[in-house]
Amino acid sequence: MKKLMILAIAVLFMIPAWANAGMGLGLKGGVASSSDFDDNLTHVGADFRFGLVMVELIISGEYSWKKYDLGGYELTAHQIAGTGSLVYPIKLPVVSPYVGGGVGSHTFIFSYGESAGTEDLTETKFGYHFIGGVKLGAPTMPIKLYAEYRHYWVPFEGETAKYYTLTAGIILGM
C-alpha cells in the first residue's frame, strides 16, 4: 500500500512536466463493435501520447471482451491490440479535434467450453486504422477529457475483419 501511494504521488508530480514536454498518459473505456458480433464488446485501453512538431504520436494498448451463452456452451471473445497512430491536431483554446491513422498488431482469441474443459482459437494479425477524436480542456490544465473513434481493418486469408471502437477517457499531461 505504501509503494502504491508513493507511485501515485510521483505520477501527480510528473503530470506538469509531461504537459510541458508535450507528453501525456490517457486511460479510456467504451465499446468495440463489428458486424460479426450481435452485441458490443466492452473496451478499455491506455494511450501514451507524444507531441511532435505538427503531429502527435499515440502508442496504445487496448483490450475488448464479451461472453456469450450458446446453449450450454460459453464463448468468450477477446481482442488485444497494440497500435501506433499519427494524428494531426487542430489546436483551439478549449476543444482540439484531431484526425489521423496508424498500424498495429491485433490478437483475436475465442475461448469456448463447457464443464469438460475449454479450447482456444487464437490468431494474431497486423492491421491498420483510421482515428478521429476531440480533446477538451484548457491549455493550462494538465488534465483533459477526450472522445475518440477508431475504425480498424485487419486482413485475414480470404477476408478483412473490420471493427470500430468508440471511447472516452482522460489524459494526464499534454
C-alpha positions as CSV (number, residue, x, y, z in Angstrom):
1,M,0.0,0.0,0.0
2,K,2.8,2.4,0.8
3,K,4.5,1.7,-2.5
4,L,1.3,2.4,-4.4
5,M,0.9,5.7,-2.5
6,I,4.4,6.7,-3.4
7,L,3.8,5.8,-7.1
8,A,0.6,7.9,-7.1
9,I,2.3,10.9,-5.6
10,A,5.2,10.6,-8.1
11,V,2.8,10.4,-11.1
12,L,0.9,13.5,-9.8
13,F,4.2,15.4,-9.6
14,M,5.2,14.3,-13.1
15,I,2.0,15.4,-14.8
16,P,3.0,19.1,-15.2
17,A,6.4,18.0,-16.5
18,W,4.7,15.7,-19.1
19,A,2.4,18.5,-20.2
20,N,5.4,20.9,-20.7
21,A,7.3,18.3,-22.6
22,G,4.4,17.5,-24.8
23,M,3.6,14.1,-23.4
24,G,0.6,12.6,-21.8
25,L,-0.9,9.4,-20.4
26,G,-4.5,8.5,-21.3
27,L,-6.9,6.0,-19.9
28,K,-10.1,5.2,-21.8
29,G,-13.2,3.0,-21.9
30,G,-16.0,2.3,-24.3
31,V,-17.3,-0.2,-26.8
32,A,-15.9,-2.2,-29.7
33,S,-18.3,-3.3,-32.4
34,S,-18.4,-5.3,-35.6
35,S,-21.0,-6.7,-38.0
36,D,-19.7,-10.1,-37.0
37,F,-20.9,-9.7,-33.4
38,D,-24.5,-9.3,-32.2
39,D,-23.6,-7.1,-29.2
40,N,-20.9,-4.6,-28.5
41,L,-17.8,-5.7,-26.7
42,T,-16.5,-3.9,-23.6
43,H,-13.4,-2.0,-24.5
44,V,-10.6,-0.5,-22.3
45,G,-7.2,0.9,-23.1
46,A,-4.3,3.2,-22.3
47,D,-2.5,5.7,-24.5
48,F,0.9,7.3,-24.2
49,R,1.0,10.5,-26.3
50,F,3.9,12.4,-27.6
51,G,3.6,15.9,-29.1
52,L,5.8,16.3,-32.1
53,V,6.3,19.4,-34.3
54,M,3.0,19.3,-36.2
55,V,1.5,15.9,-35.2
56,E,1.0,13.7,-32.2
57,L,2.2,10.1,-31.8
58,I,-0.2,7.9,-29.9
59,I,1.0,4.5,-28.6
60,S,-2.0,2.4,-27.5
61,G,-2.7,-0.8,-25.7
62,E,-6.3,-2.0,-26.0
63,Y,-8.4,-4.9,-24.8
64,S,-12.0,-5.8,-25.7
65,W,-14.1,-8.8,-24.5
66,K,-17.6,-10.3,-24.4
67,K,-19.1,-13.5,-23.1
68,Y,-21.8,-15.3,-25.0
69,D,-24.0,-18.2,-23.8
70,L,-24.5,-20.6,-26.8
71,G,-27.0,-23.1,-25.4
72,G,-24.8,-24.9,-22.8
73,Y,-21.5,-23.6,-24.2
74,E,-19.8,-20.4,-23.2
75,L,-17.9,-18.5,-25.8
76,T,-15.6,-15.6,-24.8
77,A,-14.3,-13.3,-27.5
78,H,-11.2,-11.3,-26.6
79,Q,-9.4,-8.8,-28.8
80,I,-6.0,-7.4,-27.8
81,A,-4.3,-4.6,-29.8
82,G,-1.0,-2.8,-29.6
83,T,-1.1,0.2,-32.0
84,G,0.8,3.3,-33.1
85,S,-1.0,6.3,-34.6
86,L,0.0,9.7,-36.0
87,V,-2.7,12.3,-35.7
88,Y,-2.9,15.9,-36.8
89,P,-4.5,18.1,-34.1
90,I,-6.3,21.3,-34.7
91,K,-5.3,23.2,-31.6
92,L,-8.0,25.5,-30.4
93,P,-8.4,27.1,-26.9
94,V,-10.6,24.5,-25.3
95,V,-11.6,22.0,-28.0
96,S,-8.9,20.3,-30.1
97,P,-10.2,17.9,-32.8
98,Y,-7.7,15.5,-34.4
99,V,-7.6,13.1,-37.3
100,G,-5.1,10.5,-38.5
101,G,-4.2,6.9,-38.9
102,G,-2.0,4.1,-37.8
103,V,-0.9,0.5,-37.7
104,G,-0.7,-2.3,-35.1
105,S,-0.8,-5.9,-34.0
106,H,-4.2,-7.4,-33.3
107,T,-4.7,-10.7,-31.4
108,F,-8.2,-12.3,-31.6
109,I,-8.9,-15.0,-29.0
110,F,-12.0,-17.2,-28.9
111,S,-12.3,-19.5,-26.0
112,Y,-15.2,-21.8,-25.6
113,G,-16.0,-24.8,-23.5
114,E,-18.3,-26.5,-21.0
115,S,-17.8,-28.3,-17.8
116,A,-15.5,-30.8,-19.6
117,G,-12.9,-28.2,-20.3
118,T,-12.1,-25.3,-22.7
119,E,-10.4,-24.9,-26.0
120,D,-9.0,-21.7,-27.5
121,L,-8.6,-20.3,-31.0
122,T,-6.0,-17.6,-31.3
123,E,-4.9,-15.6,-34.3
124,T,-2.6,-12.5,-34.5
125,K,-2.5,-10.3,-37.5
126,F,-1.1,-6.9,-38.5
127,G,-3.7,-4.2,-39.3
128,Y,-4.3,-0.5,-39.9
129,H,-6.8,2.0,-38.7
130,F,-8.3,5.5,-39.1
131,I,-8.6,7.6,-36.0
132,G,-10.6,10.7,-35.2
133,G,-11.3,12.4,-31.9
134,V,-11.5,15.5,-29.8
135,K,-9.7,16.7,-26.7
136,L,-11.5,19.0,-24.2
137,G,-9.7,21.2,-21.7
138,A,-8.0,24.5,-21.2
139,P,-4.4,24.7,-22.4
140,T,-3.1,25.4,-18.9
141,M,-4.8,22.4,-17.4
142,P,-2.7,19.3,-17.0
143,I,-5.8,17.1,-17.2
144,K,-8.0,16.8,-20.3
145,L,-11.0,14.7,-21.4
146,Y,-11.2,13.1,-24.8
147,A,-13.5,11.1,-27.0
148,E,-12.3,9.0,-29.9
149,Y,-13.5,6.9,-32.8
150,R,-11.2,4.3,-34.5
151,H,-12.0,2.1,-37.5
152,Y,-9.8,-0.9,-37.9
153,W,-9.1,-3.2,-40.9
154,V,-7.3,-6.4,-40.1
155,P,-6.5,-8.6,-43.2
156,F,-7.0,-12.4,-42.9
157,E,-6.7,-15.1,-45.6
158,G,-9.8,-14.6,-47.8
159,E,-11.3,-11.6,-46.0
160,T,-10.6,-8.4,-44.0
161,A,-12.0,-8.1,-40.4
162,K,-13.5,-4.7,-39.8
163,Y,-14.4,-3.3,-36.5
164,Y,-14.6,0.1,-34.7
165,T,-14.2,1.4,-31.2
166,L,-15.9,4.4,-29.5
167,T,-14.2,5.5,-26.4
168,A,-14.0,8.3,-23.9
169,G,-11.2,9.0,-21.4
170,I,-8.9,11.2,-19.5
171,I,-5.4,12.4,-20.4
172,L,-2.9,13.4,-17.8
173,G,-0.5,15.8,-19.4
174,M,-0.4,17.4,-22.9
